Amino acid sequence: MESCRYSEWAEKFRLLYRAFVLKIAKLADAKKILDVECGSGILIDELSRVFDKAEIYGIDVNKDFCKMSNAVLGDARKLPFKSEAFDLITFSYSLHDVGLPTILEARGCLKEGGALAIRDLNSEMPEIVKNVTLRCLEENISKAYAEKIKRAIENFPKPDSIAKFVGDFFEVIHFEKNVLFFDLIAVKK
């Protein structure tokens, strides 16, 4: 059951999720939040600790993840929510799965002045880092999942290109990258 193995793997990195949420909280206030492709719900859990008065929703295409996280089963490419319903929409290690056009779909669900927060793989990671990451994924989740991530890294735009794309539709207020991932927080214009 790949979703259970993924959940166990992701749990090992809970502190990275918490750090991302704390970074978001410094730059955005939210009463209604959506986590896109929420997986097993670790980010939702961390969001609920920091944004303790907020309504927090998740959406995922995987039925097992929806059961784990109490999320809405649905396609992020066609979000089943009203226009301008959320103050904050997050993509945590999921944009590489759903693609850049999903940002525009999310924009329609954000209130004016609402925030978009993205943390995802750095497609420019050094080869040795990529190989170690893929090996760990293969050993901890599955070979098929590691292959999927390998293709995602190879086909995912560079972080600077993503920031430029987002900047066409949002005001980027925070952007940083390291060898593994990048963070981007932007406000709807």
Phi, psi and omega per residue, in radians:
M1 nan 1.689 -3.025
E2 -1.059 -0.634 -3.111
S3 -1.125 -0.631 3.092
C4 -1.189 -0.739 3.122
R5 -1.141 -0.675 3.079
Y6 -1.085 -0.787 -3.135
S7 -1.030 -0.777 3.107
E8 -1.090 -0.719 3.116
W9 -1.103 -0.867 -3.096
A10 -1.093 -0.622 -3.137
E11 -1.032 -0.554 3.123
K12 -1.102 -0.333 -3.075
F13 -1.971 0.432 -3.109
R14 -0.938 -0.656 -3.128
L15 -1.087 -0.561 3.073
L16 -1.169 -0.679 3.083
Y17 -1.129 -0.775 3.135
R18 -1.080 -0.754 3.130
A19 -1.081 -0.677 3.108
F20 -1.108 -0.793 3.134
V21 -1.100 -0.715 3.119
L22 -1.127 -0.639 3.074
K23 -1.122 -0.776 3.112
I24 -1.050 -0.785 -3.071
A25 -1.080 -0.509 3.097
K26 -1.219 -0.433 -3.009
L27 -1.965 -0.206 -3.058
A28 -2.562 2.547 3.033
D29 -1.986 2.462 -3.080
A30 -2.582 2.441 3.059
K31 -1.902 -0.365 3.121
K32 -2.432 2.113 -2.968
I33 -2.206 2.499 3.023
L34 -2.177 2.250 3.005
D35 -1.830 2.045 -3.062
V36 -1.529 2.288 -3.054
E37 0.943 1.084 -2.943
C38 -1.306 -0.154 3.135
G39 1.026 -2.411 -3.082
S40 -1.371 -0.042 3.017
G41 1.681 0.260 -3.136
I42 -1.086 -0.778 3.132
L43 -1.149 -0.686 3.093
I44 -1.015 -0.776 3.116
D45 -1.046 -0.789 -3.139
E46 -1.204 -0.666 3.064
L47 -1.045 -0.710 -3.109
S48 -1.182 -0.452 3.083
R49 -1.257 -0.669 -3.070
V50 -1.566 -0.779 3.114
F51 -1.738 1.132 -2.949
D52 -1.196 -0.254 3.104
K53 -1.772 -0.040 -3.059
A54 -1.458 2.644 2.920
E55 -1.480 2.207 -3.075
I56 -2.164 2.243 -3.123
Y57 -2.121 2.683 3.019
G58 -2.254 2.706 3.025
I59 -2.386 2.436 3.101
D60 -2.658 2.682 -3.140
V61 -1.524 -0.222 -3.079
N62 -1.665 2.102 -3.111
K63 -1.052 -0.707 -3.141
D64 -1.091 -0.759 3.108
F65 -1.121 -0.683 3.132
C66 -1.088 -0.653 3.080
K67 -1.154 -0.735 -3.126
M68 -1.141 -0.688 -2.991
S69 -1.831 -0.004 -3.084
N70 1.001 0.728 -3.072
A71 -1.709 2.934 3.042
V72 -1.365 2.321 3.046
L73 -1.421 2.106 -3.113
G74 -3.115 2.975 -3.110
D75 -1.663 2.159 -3.131
A76 -1.121 -0.360 -3.138
R77 -1.317 -0.256 3.090
K78 -2.447 1.304 -3.048
L79 -1.085 2.245 -3.080
P80 -1.535 0.783 -3.107
F81 -2.164 2.768 3.133
K82 -1.191 2.748 3.038
S83 -1.070 2.483 3.075
E84 0.903 0.759 -3.118
A85 -1.538 -0.382 -2.971
F86 -2.130 2.640 3.042
D87 -1.577 -0.426 -3.081
L88 -2.582 2.324 3.015
I89 -2.214 2.279 -3.098
T90 -2.018 2.545 2.978
F91 -2.194 1.847 -3.122
S92 -1.950 1.864 -3.093
Y93 0.923 0.713 -3.108
S94 -2.318 -0.352 -3.093
L95 -1.065 -0.595 3.122
H96 -1.106 -0.390 3.100
D97 -1.488 -0.663 -2.987
V98 -1.768 -0.291 3.042
G99 1.539 2.749 -3.091
L100 -1.040 -0.626 3.126
P101 -1.013 -0.394 3.112
T102 -1.117 -0.453 3.073
I103 -1.062 -0.690 3.117
L104 -1.198 -0.653 3.060
E105 -1.076 -0.775 3.118
A106 -1.126 -0.670 -3.137
R107 -0.985 -0.690 3.124
G108 -1.131 -0.449 -3.142
C109 -1.580 -0.099 -3.138
L110 -1.584 2.440 3.010
K111 -1.198 2.758 3.033
E112 -1.011 2.276 -3.093
G113 1.445 -0.007 3.099
G114 -1.249 2.802 -3.046
A115 -1.902 2.526 3.023
L116 -1.968 2.236 -3.140
A117 -2.205 2.189 -3.093
I118 -2.194 2.291 2.894
R119 -2.243 2.203 -3.141
D120 -2.682 3.086 -3.122
L121 -1.060 2.443 3.029
N122 -1.536 1.857 -3.108
S123 -1.164 -0.156 3.090
E124 -1.677 0.220 -3.109
M125 -1.022 2.515 3.117
P126 -1.009 2.605 -3.084
E127 -0.946 -0.741 -3.123
I128 -1.128 -0.679 3.106
V129 -1.154 -0.740 3.107
K130 -1.065 -0.796 -3.111
N131 -1.120 -0.737 3.107
V132 -1.135 -0.763 3.125
T133 -1.048 -0.822 -3.125
L134 -1.130 -0.681 3.108
R135 -1.101 -0.756 3.109
C136 -1.106 -0.718 3.111
L137 -1.117 -0.727 3.128
E138 -1.085 -0.774 -3.108
E139 -1.253 -0.573 -3.040
N140 -1.694 -0.442 -3.121
I141 -2.076 -1.331 3.082
S142 -2.991 2.807 3.080
K143 -1.119 -0.706 -3.135
A144 -1.085 -0.716 3.139
Y145 -1.175 -0.733 3.109
A146 -1.057 -0.702 3.098
E147 -1.124 -0.705 3.109
K148 -1.069 -0.771 3.136
I149 -1.192 -0.655 3.085
K150 -1.007 -0.823 3.111
R151 -1.114 -0.674 3.129
A152 -1.085 -0.790 3.135
I153 -1.076 -0.747 -3.105
E154 -1.180 -0.548 -3.053
N155 -1.788 -0.171 -3.081
F156 -1.372 2.387 3.117
P157 -1.055 2.783 3.069
K158 -1.173 2.600 -3.129
P159 -0.932 -0.689 3.131
D160 -1.111 -0.640 3.092
S161 -1.177 -0.660 3.100
I162 -1.146 -0.763 3.119
A163 -1.065 -0.700 3.109
K164 -1.127 -0.783 3.103
F165 -1.030 -0.859 3.132
V166 -1.061 -0.702 -3.131
G167 -1.081 -0.330 3.076
D168 -1.268 -0.356 -3.047
F169 -2.166 -0.196 -3.086
F170 -2.418 2.898 2.929
E171 -1.661 1.963 3.129
V172 -1.306 2.115 -3.116
I173 -1.889 -0.209 3.106
H174 -2.704 2.293 3.072
F175 -2.633 2.168 3.054
E176 -2.628 2.705 3.128
K177 -2.456 2.666 2.998
N178 -2.278 -2.944 -3.047
V179 -1.201 -0.424 -3.093
L180 -1.729 -0.737 -3.024
F181 -2.563 3.048 3.046
F182 -2.319 2.700 3.063
D183 -2.105 2.409 3.093
L184 -2.461 2.243 3.063
I185 -2.219 2.285 -3.072
A186 -2.454 2.740 -3.129
V187 -2.014 2.396 3.136
K188 -1.151 2.226 3.136
K189 -1.340 nan nan
